[in-house]
């Protein structure tokens, strides 16, 4: 790769994947080990906020592509007779893509109502941690132009240890892949959090943020993390959640086939009935959904969750009921 290709931006993204030993093709049957051309997608960033692909246009695949391969990759890109040739080495085997162009395909979704309950304890904070983490990935992998102005501000909270994976990881430790240095707070995250503290009129939190700014140590971060799960500081947590909903409102929801939509609507009906009962009993309840990808099947089954606050006067605890 000695010169800049016409699709340099997409190529830079391809290099990111290859450097991470990621190469997951979605290969049409007509393109498998043949010279027949069709568009071939390579999974780029897939999460609840984004389904994106690098698309090899008018492509043909030859050689041996190992779908289940996990290991180091090597790649070489050349130009030959008006077409581009990408050879990817998966260990001892090689697959080759012949293509005319490389483009980025992006589908954006509203992820503010998504819920995954993989770790118990203060689940509502873990949901925020998860959404902020995938938002940061969206900003880092796709670029700022794919984020709303409000999203860009909130994305830096993924670099705020009292709220991120350092304190409230959404996934078990064995699956945790930190996207930022442990226990390090960024200047951007601190500024965003101070603005939120002022808007929520949380004077005690603002004092601790000032201490944290001048003494950015783990002990102070853990103190603030404990504050965030108390009722006294719930306003700032609710403010973050509300702003995230506002920031993502312009994005659409995933649309599935008729059978899946019918199944999801059935779950929602059951969950709504239960939610109404809880509301009548004075409970605070939030309905969340868990759903599969649309453009790349992942085996996830649709679920509806209810997060139910227990009314503790000091700590903000929730119970979770799931409909599947």
GUDOGU-495654 format. One record per residue (C-alpha): residue in three letters; y, z, x. Coordinates in pm, 1 decimal. Example, Ala and Ser with C-alpha at 12.3 -4.5 7.8 and 13.67 -1.06 7.14 Angstrom:
% residues 2
<residu = ALA | Y = -450.0 | Z = 780.0 | X = 1230.0>
<residu = SER | Y = -106.0 | Z = 714.0 | X = 1367.0>
This chain:
% residues 324
<residu = UNK | Y = 0.0 | Z = 0.0 | X = 0.0>
<residu = UNK | Y = 257.2 | Z = -122.0 | X = 251.9>
<residu = UNK | Y = 525.9 | Z = -244.4 | X = 11.3>
<residu = UNK | Y = 670.0 | Z = -153.9 | X = -325.6>
<residu = UNK | Y = 476.5 | Z = -301.5 | X = -616.1>
<residu = UNK | Y = 650.8 | Z = -415.5 | X = -938.0>
<residu = UNK | Y = 485.8 | Z = -122.0 | X = -1114.1>
<residu = UNK | Y = 582.9 | Z = 134.8 | X = -850.5>
<residu = UNK | Y = 652.2 | Z = 417.4 | X = -1098.8>
<residu = UNK | Y = 307.4 | Z = 381.2 | X = -1257.8>
<residu = UNK | Y = 157.2 | Z = 345.7 | X = -910.9>
<residu = UNK | Y = 315.5 | Z = 674.2 | X = -803.8>
<residu = UNK | Y = 147.5 | Z = 839.0 | X = -1100.6>
<residu = UNK | Y = -184.6 | Z = 679.6 | X = -1005.9>
<residu = UNK | Y = -148.6 | Z = 821.6 | X = -656.7>
<residu = UNK | Y = -93.4 | Z = 1168.1 | X = -806.8>
<residu = UNK | Y = -426.8 | Z = 1142.6 | X = -988.8>
<residu = UNK | Y = -613.7 | Z = 1011.0 | X = -687.4>
<residu = UNK | Y = -470.6 | Z = 1285.2 | X = -464.9>
<residu = UNK | Y = -615.3 | Z = 1533.9 | X = -714.4>
<residu = UNK | Y = -949.8 | Z = 1349.0 | X = -715.1>
<residu = UNK | Y = -902.4 | Z = 1253.7 | X = -1079.8>
<residu = UNK | Y = -1019.2 | Z = 913.3 | X = -1203.8>
<residu = UNK | Y = -1137.2 | Z = 909.8 | X = -1565.9>
<residu = UNK | Y = -1152.8 | Z = 559.4 | X = -1708.1>
<residu = UNK | Y = -1184.4 | Z = 475.9 | X = -2076.1>
<residu = UNK | Y = -1374.1 | Z = 151.7 | X = -2040.2>
<residu = UNK | Y = -1415.1 | Z = -97.5 | X = -2327.4>
<residu = UNK | Y = -1771.5 | Z = -225.2 | X = -2357.2>
<residu = UNK | Y = -1656.4 | Z = -580.6 | X = -2288.7>
<residu = UNK | Y = -1514.8 | Z = -479.8 | X = -1951.2>
<residu = UNK | Y = -1814.1 | Z = -296.7 | X = -1809.8>
<residu = UNK | Y = -1935.0 | Z = -457.5 | X = -1489.2>
<residu = UNK | Y = -1810.2 | Z = -801.2 | X = -1586.9>
<residu = UNK | Y = -1529.3 | Z = -1043.2 | X = -1524.1>
<residu = UNK | Y = -1422.8 | Z = -1035.6 | X = -1890.6>
<residu = UNK | Y = -1067.6 | Z = -902.6 | X = -1912.3>
<residu = UNK | Y = -927.8 | Z = -637.4 | X = -2141.7>
<residu = UNK | Y = -689.5 | Z = -345.9 | X = -2107.3>
<residu = UNK | Y = -854.2 | Z = -47.5 | X = -1939.5>
<residu = UNK | Y = -705.7 | Z = 299.0 | X = -1970.7>
<residu = UNK | Y = -708.5 | Z = 570.0 | X = -1707.9>
<residu = UNK | Y = -647.9 | Z = 922.6 | X = -1838.9>
<residu = UNK | Y = -322.2 | Z = 1054.4 | X = -1693.4>
<residu = UNK | Y = -199.0 | Z = 1369.9 | X = -1871.1>
<residu = UNK | Y = -389.2 | Z = 1502.4 | X = -2171.6>
<residu = UNK | Y = -294.5 | Z = 1822.8 | X = -2349.0>
<residu = UNK | Y = -171.4 | Z = 1936.3 | X = -2689.6>
<residu = UNK | Y = 177.6 | Z = 1803.2 | X = -2616.9>
<residu = UNK | Y = 86.6 | Z = 1467.2 | X = -2463.5>
<residu = UNK | Y = -184.4 | Z = 1206.1 | X = -2457.0>
<residu = UNK | Y = -96.6 | Z = 961.7 | X = -2181.6>
<residu = UNK | Y = -272.9 | Z = 689.9 | X = -1987.7>
<residu = UNK | Y = -218.6 | Z = 448.0 | X = -1705.3>
<residu = UNK | Y = -315.2 | Z = 108.6 | X = -1847.1>
<residu = UNK | Y = -458.7 | Z = -164.9 | X = -1628.1>
<residu = UNK | Y = -350.9 | Z = -478.2 | X = -1814.3>
<residu = UNK | Y = -588.9 | Z = -774.4 | X = -1848.7>
<residu = UNK | Y = -835.4 | Z = -590.5 | X = -1631.4>
<residu = UNK | Y = -1196.9 | Z = -643.9 | X = -1530.8>
<residu = UNK | Y = -1423.7 | Z = -382.8 | X = -1375.9>
<residu = UNK | Y = -1694.9 | Z = -454.5 | X = -1121.9>
<residu = UNK | Y = -1919.1 | Z = -239.9 | X = -904.3>
<residu = UNK | Y = -2043.5 | Z = 106.2 | X = -999.7>
<residu = UNK | Y = -1819.5 | Z = 343.0 | X = -1191.7>
<residu = UNK | Y = -1960.7 | Z = 698.6 | X = -1206.0>
<residu = UNK | Y = -1826.2 | Z = 856.3 | X = -1522.6>
<residu = UNK | Y = -1950.4 | Z = 1205.3 | X = -1433.7>
<residu = UNK | Y = -1847.6 | Z = 1193.4 | X = -1066.3>
<residu = UNK | Y = -1678.5 | Z = 1502.4 | X = -924.2>
<residu = UNK | Y = -1573.2 | Z = 1486.5 | X = -564.1>
<residu = UNK | Y = -1328.4 | Z = 1330.8 | X = -322.3>
<residu = UNK | Y = -1190.0 | Z = 985.4 | X = -390.4>
<residu = UNK | Y = -1056.4 | Z = 712.6 | X = -167.1>
<residu = UNK | Y = -869.9 | Z = 408.5 | X = -292.9>
<residu = UNK | Y = -721.9 | Z = 82.9 | X = -170.3>
<residu = UNK | Y = -483.1 | Z = -149.5 | X = -354.0>
<residu = UNK | Y = -436.6 | Z = -515.5 | X = -258.6>
<residu = UNK | Y = -296.9 | Z = -833.9 | X = -408.6>
<residu = UNK | Y = -517.4 | Z = -1144.2 | X = -422.1>
<residu = UNK | Y = -451.6 | Z = -1482.5 | X = -585.7>
<residu = UNK | Y = -189.9 | Z = -1351.1 | X = -829.5>
<residu = UNK | Y = -394.8 | Z = -1047.8 | X = -934.4>
<residu = UNK | Y = -409.2 | Z = -692.3 | X = -810.9>
<residu = UNK | Y = -730.0 | Z = -537.7 | X = -682.2>
<residu = UNK | Y = -790.3 | Z = -162.2 | X = -681.6>
<residu = UNK | Y = -1104.2 | Z = -40.5 | X = -507.2>
<residu = UNK | Y = -1197.0 | Z = 322.8 | X = -574.8>
<residu = UNK | Y = -1464.5 | Z = 488.1 | X = -365.4>
<residu = UNK | Y = -1659.9 | Z = 764.1 | X = -539.4>
<residu = UNK | Y = -1862.4 | Z = 899.9 | X = -253.8>
<residu = UNK | Y = -2109.2 | Z = 628.3 | X = -149.7>
<residu = UNK | Y = -2031.0 | Z = 395.3 | X = -440.4>
<residu = UNK | Y = -1731.0 | Z = 177.7 | X = -517.5>
<residu = UNK | Y = -1585.7 | Z = 34.4 | X = -836.1>
<residu = UNK | Y = -1321.5 | Z = -235.2 | X = -833.0>
<residu = UNK | Y = -1053.5 | Z = -309.4 | X = -1090.8>
<residu = UNK | Y = -893.1 | Z = -653.7 | X = -1105.8>
<residu = UNK | Y = -573.4 | Z = -644.5 | X = -1314.7>
<residu = UNK | Y = -241.0 | Z = -816.8 | X = -1383.6>
<residu = UNK | Y = -12.5 | Z = -516.0 | X = -1431.8>
<residu = UNK | Y = -13.9 | Z = -136.7 | X = -1449.0>
<residu = UNK | Y = 181.3 | Z = 43.2 | X = -1722.1>
<residu = UNK | Y = 219.3 | Z = 393.5 | X = -1861.0>
<residu = UNK | Y = 125.7 | Z = 463.7 | X = -2223.4>
<residu = UNK | Y = 255.0 | Z = 789.7 | X = -2370.6>
<residu = UNK | Y = 200.4 | Z = 959.9 | X = -2706.7>
<residu = UNK | Y = 402.9 | Z = 1277.0 | X = -2770.7>
<residu = UNK | Y = 315.3 | Z = 1544.2 | X = -3027.0>
<residu = UNK | Y = 460.8 | Z = 1860.1 | X = -3178.2>
<residu = UNK | Y = 263.7 | Z = 2137.6 | X = -3005.7>
<residu = UNK | Y = 461.7 | Z = 2438.2 | X = -3133.7>
<residu = UNK | Y = 201.9 | Z = 2511.1 | X = -3403.0>
<residu = UNK | Y = -103.6 | Z = 2480.9 | X = -3177.5>
<residu = UNK | Y = -321.6 | Z = 2785.1 | X = -3113.4>
<residu = UNK | Y = -605.7 | Z = 2855.9 | X = -2869.2>
<residu = UNK | Y = -755.3 | Z = 3202.7 | X = -2856.5>
<residu = UNK | Y = -949.8 | Z = 3220.2 | X = -2533.3>
<residu = UNK | Y = -828.4 | Z = 3563.0 | X = -2413.4>
<residu = UNK | Y = -788.1 | Z = 3877.7 | X = -2623.0>
<residu = UNK | Y = -485.8 | Z = 4105.1 | X = -2625.6>
<residu = UNK | Y = -127.0 | Z = 4014.5 | X = -2712.7>
<residu = UNK | Y = -246.9 | Z = 3675.5 | X = -2829.6>
<residu = UNK | Y = 95.0 | Z = 3569.5 | X = -2957.1>
<residu = UNK | Y = 236.5 | Z = 3599.1 | X = -2603.3>
<residu = UNK | Y = -58.2 | Z = 3404.6 | X = -2462.2>
<residu = UNK | Y = 17.5 | Z = 3124.7 | X = -2709.7>
<residu = UNK | Y = 372.0 | Z = 3109.6 | X = -2576.4>
<residu = UNK | Y = 243.5 | Z = 3108.1 | X = -2219.3>
<residu = UNK | Y = 12.1 | Z = 2817.7 | X = -2300.6>
<residu = UNK | Y = 281.4 | Z = 2610.3 | X = -2472.4>
<residu = UNK | Y = 530.4 | Z = 2668.7 | X = -2191.8>
<residu = UNK | Y = 265.6 | Z = 2575.0 | X = -1934.5>
<residu = UNK | Y = 181.4 | Z = 2242.8 | X = -2099.2>
<residu = UNK | Y = 554.4 | Z = 2178.6 | X = -2144.0>
<residu = UNK | Y = 608.3 | Z = 2227.8 | X = -1770.7>
<residu = UNK | Y = 321.2 | Z = 1984.8 | X = -1702.6>
<residu = UNK | Y = 486.6 | Z = 1736.9 | X = -1936.4>
<residu = UNK | Y = 812.1 | Z = 1764.4 | X = -1742.1>
<residu = UNK | Y = 645.5 | Z = 1749.4 | X = -1401.0>
<residu = UNK | Y = 396.6 | Z = 1468.2 | X = -1467.2>
<residu = UNK | Y = 596.2 | Z = 1243.4 | X = -1700.8>
<residu = UNK | Y = 955.5 | Z = 1322.2 | X = -1613.9>
<residu = UNK | Y = 1256.0 | Z = 1465.5 | X = -1792.7>
<residu = UNK | Y = 1310.9 | Z = 1158.0 | X = -2010.6>
<residu = UNK | Y = 1003.6 | Z = 1253.1 | X = -2215.0>
<residu = UNK | Y = 1146.4 | Z = 1598.4 | X = -2295.2>
<residu = UNK | Y = 1419.6 | Z = 1702.0 | X = -2534.4>
<residu = UNK | Y = 1720.8 | Z = 1885.6 | X = -2392.3>
<residu = UNK | Y = 1594.6 | Z = 2213.7 | X = -2535.4>
<residu = UNK | Y = 1246.1 | Z = 2153.2 | X = -2395.8>
<residu = UNK | Y = 1386.8 | Z = 2106.6 | X = -2046.6>
<residu = UNK | Y = 1551.5 | Z = 2448.5 | X = -2060.1>
<residu = UNK | Y = 1245.3 | Z = 2623.2 | X = -2201.2>
<residu = UNK | Y = 1009.1 | Z = 2453.0 | X = -1955.6>
<residu = UNK | Y = 1141.5 | Z = 2670.7 | X = -1673.8>
<residu = UNK | Y = 1006.3 | Z = 2981.7 | X = -1845.5>
<residu = UNK | Y = 668.2 | Z = 2872.7 | X = -1709.4>
<residu = UNK | Y = 815.7 | Z = 2999.9 | X = -1380.2>
<residu = UNK | Y = 893.7 | Z = 3345.8 | X = -1522.5>
<residu = UNK | Y = 610.2 | Z = 3585.2 | X = -1420.5>
<residu = UNK | Y = 666.3 | Z = 3844.6 | X = -1696.2>
<residu = UNK | Y = 575.5 | Z = 3573.5 | X = -1947.4>
<residu = UNK | Y = 360.2 | Z = 3322.7 | X = -1758.5>
<residu = UNK | Y = -2.8 | Z = 3334.0 | X = -1637.7>
<residu = UNK | Y = 74.5 | Z = 3625.6 | X = -1405.8>
<residu = UNK | Y = 108.7 | Z = 3856.1 | X = -1706.7>
<residu = UNK | Y = -30.5 | Z = 3679.7 | X = -2016.0>
<residu = UNK | Y = -272.1 | Z = 3404.5 | X = -1909.1>
<residu = UNK | Y = -396.9 | Z = 3195.2 | X = -2200.4>
<residu = UNK | Y = -725.8 | Z = 3112.1 | X = -2027.2>
<residu = UNK | Y = -986.4 | Z = 3331.0 | X = -1851.1>
<residu = UNK | Y = -935.6 | Z = 3382.4 | X = -1477.5>
<residu = UNK | Y = -1212.4 | Z = 3139.2 | X = -1376.4>
<residu = UNK | Y = -1029.4 | Z = 2853.2 | X = -1551.3>
<residu = UNK | Y = -682.0 | Z = 2948.0 | X = -1434.8>
<residu = UNK | Y = -503.6 | Z = 2685.9 | X = -1223.5>
<residu = UNK | Y = -155.9 | Z = 2821.5 | X = -1141.4>
<residu = UNK | Y = 122.6 | Z = 2563.6 | X = -1162.0>
<residu = UNK | Y = 370.8 | Z = 2781.1 | X = -974.3>
<residu = UNK | Y = 358.5 | Z = 3047.8 | X = -705.3>
<residu = UNK | Y = 212.8 | Z = 3382.9 | X = -813.8>
<residu = UNK | Y = 477.7 | Z = 3641.7 | X = -905.1>
<residu = UNK | Y = 766.3 | Z = 3421.5 | X = -792.4>
<residu = UNK | Y = 1051.6 | Z = 3368.2 | X = -1037.7>
<residu = UNK | Y = 1264.0 | Z = 3052.8 | X = -1012.4>
<residu = UNK | Y = 1641.7 | Z = 3060.0 | X = -1037.6>
<residu = UNK | Y = 1623.9 | Z = 2826.4 | X = -1337.1>
<residu = UNK | Y = 1380.3 | Z = 3056.3 | X = -1519.0>
<residu = UNK | Y = 1604.4 | Z = 3355.9 | X = -1456.6>
<residu = UNK | Y = 1910.8 | Z = 3176.5 | X = -1594.0>
<residu = UNK | Y = 1727.3 | Z = 3065.3 | X = -1907.7>
<residu = UNK | Y = 1591.5 | Z = 3415.0 | X = -1968.1>
<residu = UNK | Y = 1935.0 | Z = 3573.4 | X = -1925.3>
<residu = UNK | Y = 2079.4 | Z = 3332.3 | X = -2181.4>
<residu = UNK | Y = 1799.8 | Z = 3420.8 | X = -2423.4>
<residu = UNK | Y = 1856.9 | Z = 3792.7 | X = -2366.5>
<residu = UNK | Y = 2227.2 | Z = 3752.0 | X = -2445.4>
<residu = UNK | Y = 2156.4 | Z = 3548.7 | X = -2758.6>
<residu = UNK | Y = 1905.5 | Z = 3810.2 | X = -2876.0>
<residu = UNK | Y = 2157.8 | Z = 4084.6 | X = -2787.9>
<residu = UNK | Y = 1890.7 | Z = 4270.9 | X = -2591.6>
<residu = UNK | Y = 2103.5 | Z = 4482.3 | X = -2357.8>
<residu = UNK | Y = 1811.5 | Z = 4675.6 | X = -2209.0>
<residu = UNK | Y = 1628.9 | Z = 4354.7 | X = -2119.5>
<residu = UNK | Y = 1947.5 | Z = 4215.4 | X = -1963.3>
<residu = UNK | Y = 1977.7 | Z = 4523.7 | X = -1740.5>
<residu = UNK | Y = 1620.2 | Z = 4478.6 | X = -1622.1>
<residu = UNK | Y = 1674.9 | Z = 4108.8 | X = -1565.1>
<residu = UNK | Y = 1968.9 | Z = 4197.3 | X = -1341.1>
<residu = UNK | Y = 1745.2 | Z = 4434.9 | X = -1145.6>
<residu = UNK | Y = 1476.5 | Z = 4165.6 | X = -1128.6>
<residu = UNK | Y = 1730.1 | Z = 3911.0 | X = -1002.2>
<residu = UNK | Y = 1822.2 | Z = 4128.1 | X = -703.8>
<residu = UNK | Y = 1473.7 | Z = 4274.8 | X = -655.6>
<residu = UNK | Y = 1224.5 | Z = 4001.1 | X = -756.6>
<residu = UNK | Y = 912.4 | Z = 4204.7 | X = -697.8>
<residu = UNK | Y = 581.5 | Z = 4227.7 | X = -882.5>
<residu = UNK | Y = 647.0 | Z = 4584.1 | X = -1000.9>
<residu = UNK | Y = 967.6 | Z = 4481.4 | X = -1177.7>
<residu = UNK | Y = 801.8 | Z = 4173.6 | X = -1327.9>
<residu = UNK | Y = 521.4 | Z = 4389.2 | X = -1469.3>
<residu = UNK | Y = 777.4 | Z = 4630.0 | X = -1618.5>
<residu = UNK | Y = 951.7 | Z = 4343.8 | X = -1799.5>
<residu = UNK | Y = 613.7 | Z = 4204.3 | X = -1910.2>
<residu = UNK | Y = 534.8 | Z = 4537.4 | X = -2077.3>
<residu = UNK | Y = 873.8 | Z = 4533.0 | X = -2247.7>
<residu = UNK | Y = 806.5 | Z = 4191.5 | X = -2400.2>
<residu = UNK | Y = 509.6 | Z = 4316.1 | X = -2606.1>
<residu = UNK | Y = 703.6 | Z = 4603.0 | X = -2763.6>
<residu = UNK | Y = 875.9 | Z = 4589.7 | X = -3101.4>
<residu = UNK | Y = 1205.2 | Z = 4686.4 | X = -2936.9>
<residu = UNK | Y = 1216.0 | Z = 4351.0 | X = -2757.1>
<residu = UNK | Y = 1041.3 | Z = 4132.3 | X = -3011.8>
<residu = UNK | Y = 1366.4 | Z = 3952.2 | X = -3095.4>
<residu = UNK | Y = 1373.8 | Z = 3764.1 | X = -2766.2>
<residu = UNK | Y = 1008.1 | Z = 3659.5 | X = -2800.5>
<residu = UNK | Y = 1072.0 | Z = 3539.3 | X = -3154.7>
<residu = UNK | Y = 1379.1 | Z = 3352.5 | X = -3028.1>
<residu = UNK | Y = 1173.0 | Z = 3163.6 | X = -2768.4>
<residu = UNK | Y = 915.7 | Z = 3073.7 | X = -3031.1>
<residu = UNK | Y = 1184.4 | Z = 2956.9 | X = -3272.9>
<residu = UNK | Y = 1362.3 | Z = 2745.8 | X = -3011.2>
<residu = UNK | Y = 1033.3 | Z = 2584.7 | X = -2910.0>
<residu = UNK | Y = 972.0 | Z = 2487.6 | X = -3272.1>
<residu = UNK | Y = 1320.1 | Z = 2338.6 | X = -3293.5>
<residu = UNK | Y = 1277.5 | Z = 2156.5 | X = -2961.1>
<residu = UNK | Y = 955.6 | Z = 1983.8 | X = -3066.7>
<residu = UNK | Y = 1044.6 | Z = 1910.3 | X = -3429.5>
<residu = UNK | Y = 1120.3 | Z = 1544.3 | X = -3354.6>
<residu = UNK | Y = 767.4 | Z = 1476.4 | X = -3233.8>
<residu = UNK | Y = 498.8 | Z = 1375.5 | X = -3480.2>
<residu = UNK | Y = 163.3 | Z = 1531.1 | X = -3557.7>
<residu = UNK | Y = -175.6 | Z = 1385.0 | X = -3475.1>
<residu = UNK | Y = -318.7 | Z = 1164.8 | X = -3748.6>
<residu = UNK | Y = -696.5 | Z = 1137.0 | X = -3779.6>
<residu = UNK | Y = -936.1 | Z = 927.0 | X = -3985.2>
<residu = UNK | Y = -983.1 | Z = 1002.8 | X = -4354.4>
<residu = UNK | Y = -1292.7 | Z = 1222.4 | X = -4309.5>
<residu = UNK | Y = -1129.4 | Z = 1437.8 | X = -4043.6>
<residu = UNK | Y = -804.5 | Z = 1466.1 | X = -4240.2>
<residu = UNK | Y = -1004.6 | Z = 1573.5 | X = -4546.2>
<residu = UNK | Y = -1185.1 | Z = 1836.4 | X = -4338.1>
<residu = UNK | Y = -856.3 | Z = 1966.6 | X = -4191.2>
<residu = UNK | Y = -690.2 | Z = 1983.5 | X = -4533.1>
<residu = UNK | Y = -985.5 | Z = 2182.5 | X = -4664.0>
<residu = UNK | Y = -946.6 | Z = 2434.8 | X = -4382.0>
<residu = UNK | Y = -571.5 | Z = 2456.5 | X = -4441.3>
<residu = UNK | Y = -627.9 | Z = 2524.9 | X = -4811.0>
<residu = UNK | Y = -862.2 | Z = 2815.6 | X = -4733.9>
<residu = UNK | Y = -630.1 | Z = 2952.5 | X = -4466.8>
<residu = UNK | Y = -325.4 | Z = 2924.3 | X = -4692.1>
<residu = UNK | Y = -500.4 | Z = 3119.1 | X = -4966.8>
<residu = UNK | Y = -578.5 | Z = 3397.5 | X = -4722.0>
<residu = UNK | Y = -224.9 | Z = 3386.0 | X = -4579.8>
<residu = UNK | Y = -76.5 | Z = 3426.6 | X = -4926.8>
<residu = UNK | Y = -291.3 | Z = 3737.1 | X = -4985.3>
<residu = UNK | Y = -177.1 | Z = 3888.0 | X = -4656.2>
<residu = UNK | Y = 189.4 | Z = 3812.4 | X = -4724.4>
<residu = UNK | Y = 160.8 | Z = 3984.2 | X = -5062.9>
<residu = UNK | Y = 35.2 | Z = 4290.9 | X = -4874.2>
<residu = UNK | Y = 344.4 | Z = 4290.9 | X = -4655.9>
<residu = UNK | Y = 187.3 | Z = 4137.9 | X = -4344.6>
<residu = UNK | Y = 363.3 | Z = 3901.7 | X = -4106.8>
<residu = UNK | Y = 136.5 | Z = 3598.0 | X = -4063.5>
<residu = UNK | Y = 155.1 | Z = 3272.6 | X = -3868.6>
<residu = UNK | Y = -77.5 | Z = 2978.3 | X = -3925.5>
<residu = UNK | Y = -182.1 | Z = 2777.5 | X = -3619.3>
<residu = UNK | Y = -409.8 | Z = 2478.8 | X = -3572.8>
<residu = UNK | Y = -656.3 | Z = 2367.2 | X = -3309.6>
<residu = UNK | Y = -738.6 | Z = 1997.4 | X = -3306.3>
<residu = UNK | Y = -905.5 | Z = 1725.0 | X = -3097.9>
<residu = UNK | Y = -730.8 | Z = 1446.5 | X = -2911.9>
<residu = UNK | Y = -668.6 | Z = 1121.5 | X = -3096.5>
<residu = UNK | Y = -681.8 | Z = 862.6 | X = -2819.6>
<residu = UNK | Y = -957.4 | Z = 1014.8 | X = -2605.8>
<residu = UNK | Y = -1242.9 | Z = 1203.0 | X = -2770.7>
<residu = UNK | Y = -1289.4 | Z = 1549.7 | X = -2624.3>
<residu = UNK | Y = -1548.7 | Z = 1715.7 | X = -2848.9>
<residu = UNK | Y = -1302.6 | Z = 1974.4 | X = -2983.9>
<residu = UNK | Y = -1349.5 | Z = 2055.6 | X = -3352.3>
<residu = UNK | Y = -1058.0 | Z = 2119.4 | X = -3585.2>
<residu = UNK | Y = -985.0 | Z = 2483.6 | X = -3666.8>
<residu = UNK | Y = -712.7 | Z = 2677.2 | X = -3842.9>
<residu = UNK | Y = -613.2 | Z = 3020.8 | X = -3715.8>
<residu = UNK | Y = -410.7 | Z = 3298.9 | X = -3871.1>
<residu = UNK | Y = -228.0 | Z = 3539.3 | X = -3641.6>
<residu = UNK | Y = -172.3 | Z = 3861.2 | X = -3833.0>
<residu = UNK | Y = 68.2 | Z = 4125.7 | X = -3705.3>
<residu = UNK | Y = -61.6 | Z = 4478.9 | X = -3760.3>
<residu = UNK | Y = 271.6 | Z = 4653.6 | X = -3820.8>
<residu = UNK | Y = 258.2 | Z = 4888.8 | X = -3520.9>
<residu = UNK | Y = 605.6 | Z = 5040.1 | X = -3484.2>
<residu = UNK | Y = 595.8 | Z = 5030.8 | X = -3102.2>
<residu = UNK | Y = 370.1 | Z = 4748.0 | X = -2983.5>
<residu = UNK | Y = 335.3 | Z = 4397.9 | X = -3126.8>
<residu = UNK | Y = -39.6 | Z = 4361.2 | X = -3182.2>
<residu = UNK | Y = -206.6 | Z = 4079.6 | X = -3374.8>
<residu = UNK | Y = -545.1 | Z = 4009.8 | X = -3525.2>
<residu = UNK | Y = -679.2 | Z = 3655.3 | X = -3547.5>
<residu = UNK | Y = -879.1 | Z = 3505.3 | X = -3833.3>
<residu = UNK | Y = -1029.6 | Z = 3159.4 | X = -3783.2>
<residu = UNK | Y = -1134.6 | Z = 2897.0 | X = -4037.3>
<residu = UNK | Y = -1370.8 | Z = 2624.6 | X = -3912.0>
